[in-house]
Amino acid sequence: MADRTDHKPLDRLSVKKARRIALAAQGFADRRPSAAAITPRHMARVFDRVGLVQIDSVNVLSRSHYLPFFSRLGPYGRDLLDRQAYGRKRYFEYWGHEASFIPVALQPAMRWRMHRARAGEGIYSGLARFGREKRAFIDTVLKEIEAGGPTGASGLAAGGKSRPGWWEWGEGKTALEWLFWAGYVTTATRRNFERVYDLTERVLPQDVIAAPTPDEAEAQRALLRVAAKALGIATERDLRDYFRLPAADTGARIAELVEAGALLPVAVAGWKQAAYLDPDARMPRKVAARALLSPFDSLVWERDRAERLFDFRYRLEIYTPSEKRVHGYYVLPFLMGEGLVGRVCLKADRAAGILRVNAAHAEDGTDAAAVAAGLAEELGLMAGWLGLDGVEIGGGGDLAPALETALAPALERAVKRL
């Protein structure tokens, strides 16, 4: 390691500069490719930027893991991620930032988490208890997969069927999820979004399986470097949260990376916490982005960071009673230029072929007409990408009237682009 013992901030940056660094790190300073020319290489570049993509099951608009690629690339083949993950085996599912798609090259760096899960650590308490109390049953399920090949929970001979609800699992599903956490099985494919599990060594490329396992400290440093590259500039909590690393370990790993020159201490005006800069981060003079963001996009998934960077207080209201919601059920932040300038509640009405805007709100201090014009274009692109015939604006939100006015000409331009 380089001889760096002074961990004082090397520089003091404005929030505006920090925001540009963060946007560039996440790929929003890049020009979108032509929709007709988007290939697996473009998807790989997005993964190279963001490191991992969070998976979420809510399908009121589109399942969340497909949205970050639309946000950065524009309209792309919607089966591209599935083909690259389950066909070409370039990405695998595991617990990164919640359930995530992760490049297979990072699988060795996740093995420490799998080993801890086998010991009942770093895993949901109920699942850890199941692992201790039902290990013989888990071994039976594993042997069934070894002998019978890929299966979903509904196809298991052992264990009861799952009941509705996130944690209302039967014993068979619970055993499969323990094996998944522990790394014995992984997702071979999905059927109607149900995981189909198989032995990890039968799913992942053999060069990945054969790769040496780094020790915990080395693996955690590797994941922090991925996080630093994806964030550009970040606090310790931001870095730790990206791969949900243990708080007890992260401080030491960050100190090691600082000493090695792989992280540069900086201060950001108005931030109470110390910050760290990726030495290779770019700071463009200007960012001219435009994107609708999944609620689980890595630009905004850490809500405190979104507030520090963009002065944007964002909360998902899916589980809020409808009468208490402020902005809507499934609300996407709208990025335009260098700011989060609006939020829009969307629903894909597939039966009617319509992208419904149930509510649209502009942020305080923004130019509503300009926000509406940019948002209308992006909505037109999204409707076409989702295979919908048009966009309809509901009456909710202060941006709805301006958006209604901007929509017709924007849809014409979006159709030409598609």
N, C-alpha and C positions, 0 to 999 in steps of 0.2 A: 504494500500500500504506500501511497505517497505520504510524505511527512507533512501532514496538515493538522496542527493541533489547535489553531485558532478557529473557533466555530462562531465567531461574531459575524453578523450580516456583512456581506461584501458590498452590498448596494441597497439603495432604498428606491422602490418603484412605486409609481402611482397606480391606483386601481385601474385606470384606463389602460396602462401598459400591461398590467397583469391580465386584464381581460383579453387583450389581443394575443398574448402568449397562450392563454388557455384555449381560445378559439382556433388558433393555428394548430396547436397540439392535437385537437380533436378533429382536425381535417376540414374545418369550416373556412379556411383561407384558400382552399384549393378550388379551382374551377371545376364545375360538374362536367363529366363527359357527355357526349351525345348519347341519347337514350338508346339509339340503335346499335351503339358500339360497346355497351357495357358487357364486360366479360368477367370470368372468375378472377382475373388479375386485379380488377377494380375492387372486388370484394376483399381480396387479400390485402390490398392497400388500406382499406378501411380497418381491417383487423390489425394491421401493423400500426395504425394510429391509435386505436382505442383499446387494444389488448384483449378484450372479451366483450361479449354482448349478453345482457341479461335476458333470460327467458321469462315470459309471463303468459298465463293462459287466457286472460281476458280478451274476448274476440268481438267486442262491440264495434270496433273499427277494423283493426287488423291485429293479430297477435304481435305483441310488442317487439319481439326480436327481429321482425322484418322491417320495422320502421327506421332504425338507425341508418340502414343502407339507402332507403329512399331519401332520408334527410340529407345525406352527404352526396349521393350519386344522382338523385332524381329517379324517374321511372325505370325500373329494371325488371328482369324476368323474376316473377315472384317465387318460382321454384328453384332459383339459383342457390339459395342458402341450403335448402334440403339436399340438393344434389351434391353440393360440395361437402356437407357434413356427413350424410348417411351413405352417399354413393362413393365419392372420392376419398372420404375419411380424412379430410384436411382439418376438420374441427370436431371436437368431442364435447359431450355434455358433462358438466361436473359443477360442484359448489365452488364458484369463484366469488363473484359478487351476487349472492343468492345463486339460484340455478342459472347457469350461464353456458353459452357456447364459447369454447376456448380453443385456440390453435393447438393442434396435437403436439407441436414441438414443446409446449409448456407442460405436457403431462408429467414428465419426471419431476418438475418443480412443484407439483401438487401432491406428490406421493407422501410427503411428511404429514399432510392433512389426512390422507387415507390411513396411514399408520396410527395416527392419534385416534381416529374414529374406531379402529379395531380395539384400541385400549379403552374406549368409552369416553374419550376426551374430544373437545371441540365439536360436539355433535349435540343435536337436540336432546334434552334430558330424557324425554319419553322413549326416543329411539335408542339411546344408550342403555336405558334400563331393559328394554326389549332384548337388546343384544346380550346382556348379561343373563337374563332369565330364560331366553328361548334359543340358546345357541344350538342345541341339538336340532330344533326345528329349522333354523336358518341353514344348517348344514344339509338338511334334507332338501330344501329348496335349491341350494347350490348344486347338489348332485342331480336334481331333476333337469336343471339347465345344462349341466355338463353332458348328460345323456341325450336330452331331447332337443337341444338347440334353442334358438331365440324364442322368448315367450313374453307376453304381457301378464299383468296380474290376473286378468280374467281367464287366462289359459292355463293357470297353474292347477295341477291336480291336488296339491297340498294347500290348505289355507282357505278361509272363507272369503267370499266376494267383498269388495270394498263397498261402503255405504256412501251416499252423497256427502260432500263436505271435504275441506282440505285435509283434515286430520282424521276423518272417519274412515280409516283404512281397516280392511280385514287383515288377518295375520299374514297371509301370503304377500300382500302388497307391502306390509311393514317389513317383512323379511327381505324383500327385494330392495327396498329403500335403504335398509341397513347395509346390504351387500354393495349397493351403489356408493354410499358414503365411504365404505371401507375399500373401495376400488376393486373388488373381486369381479363385479359386473359393470357394464356401462350400457348406454343406449345404443342399440344397433340401428333402430329406426323408430318411427312413430306411426301409429295407426289411429286416425281420428284424434290425434294429440295424445293418445295413450302411449306411454313408453313401452317399447319392446326391448327387453334386456337380453344380453348375451355375455359370455365370458369376455373380460377385457382383452385377453390375449388373442381372441378370435375376431375382435372388432378393429382394434387399432393397428396401424401399420407395424410391421415387424421391427423396423429400425427404431421405432419409438419404444416398443416393448423391450428391445435389447439395450436401450440407452442406459448408462449408469444412473443410479439414484443419488442425487446430491444430498449432503447432510442438511439438517433443518436450517441452519444459519445461512448456508449458501443458497438454498432454495428461496428463503424469505428475501434475501438481498436481490435475487433475480426477479422476484415478483414486484418488489418495490421499485426496481429500475423500470419495469414495464409500466407500473403506475405513474412514475415520474414522467416518463415519455408521453403517456396518454394525457396527463394533466398539465404538463408544461411547468406550472408553478403551483405549489400546494403546501398546506400545513401538514404536520405529522398526522393529524386525524384524517385529512383528505387521503394521504398516501396509505394509511392503514386500512381505511374503509374500502379502498378500491378492490382489494382481494379479501376483505374481512380478516385481516391478520390479527393475531392476538396482541392486545395492548401491552402485555408483559414482555413481549419480544421486540416490538417495533422500535422502541427508543434505542436499544442497542444496535439494531440493524441500520438505522438511519445514521447513527454516529459513525459506524463503520464505513458507510457509503460517503459521508462527508469527508472522512479522513482519506479516502481513496480518490477524492475529487469527482465522484460520480453524482454527488448532489452539492449544490452551492447554496449556503445560507444567504437569504435575502430578507429584507423587511418590505412589507407592502403598507402603504399609507392607509390608516384606518383599521388595519387588522390587528387584533389583540394578540394573535398567536404568531410565533416565528414561522417563516416560510422557507421553502427550499425550491431551487430552480434546477431544472434539467439542463446540464451544460450545453446540450445540443438544441435546446429550444429556440424556436424562431419567434421574433417579434416583428410582424409586418407593420408597415407604416399605416396601413388601413385594411380593414376587413369588410368586404361587401357581401356578407352571407345572407341567405334567405332559406329558412327551413322550418317546417313543423316538426316538433320534437316529441317523441314518446315520453310519457311520464317516467319511464325507466331508462331514458337515454343517459349515457355516462356524463354528458355535460351538466345534467341537472339532478341526477339521482341523489346526490348529497345536498339536501335542501339548504343547510347552513352555508355551504360553499356558493350555491346559486345566489343566495342573498348577499354574501360578501362581494361577489364578483359583479352581479348585475342589479343589485338592489331589488331583487325579485323574490317576494315571499310566496312560496309555492307549496300547496298541500293537496294531496290526492283525496278526493271527496267521495270515492266509490262507496266507502263504508259509512259515510255520513248520511243520516236520514234526509230524504229529498227536500223536506221543508227547511232544513238548516243549511243546505248547500249554497255557496256564494257564487261559484262560477259554473257548476255543472257536474255531471256524473263522470265523464271521461274527458278530461281537459288537457289539451296539448299546448305547451308554451310555443309562441311564435317568435323565432329569431329573425331579425332583419337588421342588416348592417352589423353593428357591434353590440346590439342590445336585444334583450327580451322585451318586446314591445307590445305583446298582446297574448291572450289566451283564448282558446276556442274549444267548445264542447262539441265533439263529433260523434256521429253514428253512421255506420254503413248500413243503409236499408237495402239489403240485397234483394228482397222480394220486389221492391219497387224500382230497383236500379238507381237509387239516389244516395248521394252523400249528404246527410242532413247536418246542418249547422244549428244545433239547438240553442246555442248562446255564443256570443262573441264579445270580448271585452278588450278595450285598449288600456295600456298602462298610463298612469298619470303623467302628464307632460309630453306625451307623444302627439304627433300629427295624425289625427284619426283618418284623414283622407289618404295619406301616404301609406299608413299601416293597412288600411282596407285594400288599397290597390295591390300591394305586394301579397297580402294574404289571399286575395281572390285568385291571383295567378297560381299560387301554390295549391289552393284547394282544387282548381281545375286539373292540375297535374296529378294530384292525389286521386281524384275521382277516376281519371283515365287509367291510372296504375291499378286501381282496385277493380277495374272492369265495370264501373258504374257509368250511367248515361248522363248524369248531371249533378248539379249542386243546388240545394234549396236552403234558404236562410230562414230560421225561425225568428221569433220576435225578441228573444232574450239578449240582454247585454247592450251596453252603450255603443258598441261598434257595429251593431247589426244594420242600422240604416245606411251608413257609409258603405258597408260591405255589399249590401243589396245593389247600390248604385254602381259599384265597381265590378260586379260579377259578370255581367253579360259580355263586355268587351274582353275581359280577362279570360273567359272560357273560350272565346274564339282564338285567342293567342295560344292558349294551352293546347287546343286541338291541333293547331298547326305544328307545335313543337313535338307532339306525340306522333 
